[in-house]
């Protein structure tokens, strides 16, 4: 059986004491009996206050959790925006890199032209060098000048030589300029491409970091949502526990009222008996004195064939069948009751006179009924779980052996049986008042 607050709540209701209707007081006075019932009611009231405090605390925690979720969600939205921005910048840098690579292609074409020009100049300069070697360099220019036939011819030859020398100098300057430009463009392209690659790498690293942060935030948000779901489930369990305690308190109130009425009736009957005795004494000398007698005859509906016979004493067996599981530890955990198993249509009966605390369906107990009893001045609660059907309602007064339902297999159950619990005194969440019914209830 699931160990949950709901289950504990059910057990709590079951463990709550109520009065036994019509049960004679054997070991305690009527005043003590009422005091015990009032004490149990006060304890239940205190337990309800504790549960309501837990409900308020759970609501506060849920509110705090939702606030934290909202904060994390805002952070996730910020990270999503940052990631989108980083992706946009990465795309931008990718485009710039693509454009730079196109520019590199253009520069490479220009570089090829420069290389070709430099190559041709190199060939020209080599030819000039050979000519210098073959003709004696500048000496050949002097020979040209000295071979002038006239002053006009000399002037023309001086201009021609100057033009040739200037042309050689222009070639050398252009050659150097082309080489400088080539080196500059090559360095420029390398630097620009390296810069873009570096920025893209930084953006990729930023995106990776942002994705890691977002993954952590997503994990935190999922954890918070799971925590909120658990708190909502806990809140539902506390709400059910509170309902059970309220029903238990109402049952006790009814038990107190019934006990007060029983005591008042007992006092009235005692007074009537006293008056009757006095009247009989006064009429003792008269032979015409009449007498009357009355007899009480209990009638009970004929139980079903499979119903157990009603035992004498305060308690009776709640159902026919074999004892399939006892009280205490077992493989599935602590068992706070006993199981009675049988096949077919098996009626379940009240183990003693009492008041129904609650009759309802529980996810763990299935169809369940809790009854409060008062036996010998001691309050008890009995639990009847996993029934197929229930035939009594909350607040109803029942008598020992009265049918309250049919054995079944509802809730967290494995095979048709009755799970029966007995609690002494007020219930608590730890089921510390649960006792072994064997030896108390005829089983």
N, C-alpha and C positions, 0 to 999 in steps of 0.2 A: 504494500500500500504506500502511495507517494507520501513522503514526509514534507509537507508543505504547510504554510500558515492556514490554508483553507482546511486541510485535514485536521490541523490542530484546533482550528476554530470549531469544526464539527465535534471534535472530541471534547472541546471545552463545553459546548452546549450540553453534550451528553453527560459530562462530569458534574453538571450543575444540579444541586439538590432541590427537590420539591416535596410537597407533603403527600402522603399516601391517603387517598380519600377513604374515609371510613376505617382506617387502620387503628387499632387500639394502641394506646400508649402503654409500653411495657416497662421501659427502663428510665424514662425521663418524665418529668412533670409537664403539664400543658404549657406552663409559662416558659420552661426551658426549651420546649419545642418551638414556640414562637420566637424566642430569642435566637435560637439557632437559625431559623429561616430568615429573620431580619439580618443576622450577621452575614449569612450567605449572600443576601441581596446587596448588602453594603459592599462586600468584596467584589461582586459582579459590577457594581456601579463604578468602583475604583478601576477595575480592569477596563471598562468601557472608556473611562477618562484617559487611561494610558493608550488605548488603541486610537482614540480620536487625536491625541497628541502626536502619535506616530503618523496618522494620516496627514495632519497639518505639516509635520516635518517632511514627509514624502512629497507633498505638494510644493513645499519650498525648494526641495532638492530638484524636483522636476523643472521648476521655474529657472533655477540656477543653471541646470543642464541645458535648457533651451536657450538661455542667454549666451552660454559658452558656445553652443552650436552656431548661433547667429554670428558670434565673433569669428569663429573658425570659417564659416561660410563667407564672410566678408573678406577674410584673408585669402581664401581660395579664389574669390573673384578678382582680388588684386593680383594674385599670382597668374591667373588666367590672362589678365590684361597684359601683365609684364611679359608673359610667354608669347602672346600674340605680337606684342611690340618687338620682341627679340626676333621672332620669325620674320616679321616684316623687314627689319633691318638686315637680317641675314639674306633675305631675297634681294634687298637693295644692293648689298655688297656683292652678292652673286652676279647681279646685273652689271655692276661696276667692273667686276673682275672680267665678265664676258666682254664688256666694251673695251677694257684695257687690253685684253687678249687680241681683240680686233685691231686696236691701235698698234699693238706689238706686231701684228701681221703687216700692217702698213709700214711701220718703222723698219721691219725686216726687209721689206721690198726696197725702201729707200736706202737701207744699209747695203743691200746688194748693188744698187746703183753706185753708191759711194765707193764700195769696194772695187767695182769695175773701173770707175774713174781713177781711183788711186793706183790700180794695177796698170792702167794705160800711162799714167804719168810716170810711174816707176820705169816703164819701158822707155818712155821719152827721155827721162833723166839718164837712164843707162846709155842711151844713144849719144846724149850730150857728153857724158863722161868719156865714152869711147872716142868721140871726136876730139875732145880736149887732149886725150892721150896721144892720138894719132897726129894732130896738128900742133901740139905744144900749148894748148890752152889759150891764154890771152895773147901769146906771141903771134898767133895766126891773125888775131884782130889788128895787131900793129902792122903786120904785113899787108893787110887789106888797106889800111890807111895810107901806108907809105907807097902803095902802088897807085895812088891817085894821079891822074894826068894833068889835073888843073885844080885850082882852089875850089871851084864849084864842085868838081868831082870829089875833092877831099871832104867838103861839107856834107855831101850826100852820103859818102861812106861813113862819116862820123855818125850821122843820124841813123844809118842802117845798123851800125854796131850797137848804138845805144838802144835801139828798138829790140835787138836780139837779146841784149843783156837784161833789159827790163822784162821782156817776155819770160826769160828764164826765171827771174825773180818772182814774177806773177805765178808762174807754174809752181814754184816752191811754196809760195804763200798759200795758194789755193789747195795744194796738196796737204799742207799742215792744217789748214782750216777744216778740210774734209776729214782728216784724221781726228782732229779735236771734236768736231761735231759728231762723228761716228761714236767716239768714246762717250761723249756726253749723253747721246740718245740711248746708248746701251745701258749706261748707269741709271739714267732716268727711268727707263722701262723696268729695270730690275728692282729699283727702290720702290716704285709705285706698286708693282705687282706684289712685292714682299709686304708692303704696308697693308694692302687689301687682304692678303692671305692672313696676316696677323689679326686684323680686325675681325675677319670672318671666324677665325679660330677662337678669339675672345667671345664672340657672340654665341658660337656653338657651346663653349664652356658655360656661358651664362644661361643658355637655354637648358643645358643638362642640369645645372644647379637648381634652376627654377622648377624643372620637372620633378627633381628629387624632393624639393620643398613641398610641391603640390601633392606628391604621392604621400608624404608624411601627413599633410593636412587632411587628405582624403581618408587616410587610415584613422586619424584622430576623430574625424567627423563620424565615420562608421562606428567607431567605438562609443562615441557619445550617443548616437542613435540607439545602439544596442543597449546601452546603460539606461536610456530613457524608457525603452520598451520594458526592460526588467523592472524599473521603478513603477511603470504603469501597472504591470502585472502584480507587483507587490501591493500597490494601492488597491487593486481589485480584491486581493486576498484580505487586506486589512478591512475593506468595506464589508466583505462577507463575514469576517470575524466580528465586526461591530454589529452587524445584523443578528448574528447568532447570539451574541451577548445580550442584545436588546430583547430578543425572544426569550432568552433564559431569565432575564430580569422580570419580564412580564409573567412568565410561568411561576416564578417565585412569588410575585405579588398575588397571583391568583391562589397559589398554595397557601399563602398567609391568610388570605380572605376565607378560604375554605376551612382552614384550621380554626380561625376565629368563629366562624359559623358553627363548626362542629362543637367547639367548646361551649358556645352559647346554647346550642341545642342540648348538650349534655347537662348544662346547668338547669335548663328549662325542664328536662326530663326528671332531673333530681328533685326539683321543686314540686313537680306533679306527683312524683312518688311519695314525697313527704306529705303533701296535701291528701293524697289517697290513703296513706297509712293513718293519718289523723282522722279522716272521715270514717274509716273502717273501725277504728277504736271507739269513735263516738257512737257507732251503730252496732257495736258488738252485742249489746243486750237485745237488740231487735232481731227477730228471726226473719223479718221481711227484707233484711238487707240483701240486695242483689249483687251479684258478682259478674264481672265480665272478664273475658280473657282475649288475648290477641296473639297471633302467632305470625312470625315472619317466615316467609318461604322464599328462598332464593330461586330465581329462575334464570336459566342461561340457555342461550341458543345452543342447539346441539352442535358440537364441534365437528369439523370435517374428520373423515376417517383417519387421515394422516396427522391430525393435530395431537400433541401430547396431552395426556390427562393433567388436569390442574392439581398441583401438589398442595398439601396442607402447609400452613405456615405463611410467612410473608412473601416468599419467592416461589416461582414455578419455572419449569423449563420453557424457553421461548420458541423452540421448534423441535420437531422430530428429526432424527438423522444421526449420523456418526460424527464424532469429534475429529475433524480432519486436520486441525492445527491448533496448538495450544498457545498460552500466554508467554511472552518473553522473547528472547533473541532467536532469530532464524536467519536463513541465507539471504532473504530479501531485506533484512533489517529488523529493528525492534517491532514486535507485534504486541499492540496494546489491547488485545482482546482474544477471543477464541473464535474458531470457525466451525460451523455445523453444516455438513453437506448431506444432501438427499436429492433423489430424482423425482420427477413428476410435479404435481401441484401441491406444494407444501405450505400450509398456513403458518404465519408468524404471529405469536401472541405476546401481549405485554407480560413482562416477567414479574410485575408487581403493580399494585394500585398506584396511580400517579397522574400527572398532568403532562400533556404533550408540549414539549418546549418548541420543537420545530419539526415540520414534515415537509420535505422538499427534495429536489434532485441536486446532487453534488457531482462535480466532474470526477472526483476521486471515489466518494462513497456510493455513487449512483443514487437510486431511490433510498432515502435514509429518513429515519425517525429518531428523535431524541425525547426521552421521557424522564421527568424529574419525580423522585420518590422520597418519602420520609418513612423510615423504618426504625422503630425503637428510639425515636428522637434523633436519629442520624440521617442526614440527607444523602441521597445517591442520584446518579444519573446513569441511564442505560442507553446504549446506541444499537440501532438495528440497521445494517447497511447492505447494499447490493440487492435490494428487493426488486422483484418484478413489478409489483404495484403496491400502493399505499391506500389504506381504507380509513385513516383518521387524519384530522387536520390539526394545525397548530392551535394551542390553547384548549384543546378538548380534554376532558377528564376521562380516563380509562380505568378499567378494573383488571385485576390479575386474571390472566387467561383469556382476556378479550382479544379477538383477532384484530390485528392492525395492518396486515399486509400479506403478500405471497412471496416466498423465497424466489430469488432470481439470480441474475448474472450481470447486473448493470454496473456502470462506473469502471474503475480499475479492478477488474475481477477476472479470475481464471477458473471458470466452471461454476455451476450453480451452487451457492452456499449462502449461509447467513453469517456475516461478521458481527459478533456481539461483544460490546464493551460494557464494563462496569466501572464507574468512577465514584470515589468516596469524597464528599465535601465539594468545595468549589473547584471549578476547572481552571487550569492555567495552561499557557501555551506549550509548556514542556510536557504536558500530560503526566505530571508527577502524581496526580491523584488517581490515575488508572490503577486498578487492582485486579488480581486474578479472580474471576468469578467462580472458579471451581472451589467448592467447599462452602460457598455462600448461596449461589444459585444452583438448584438441582440440575446437573448436566450429565 
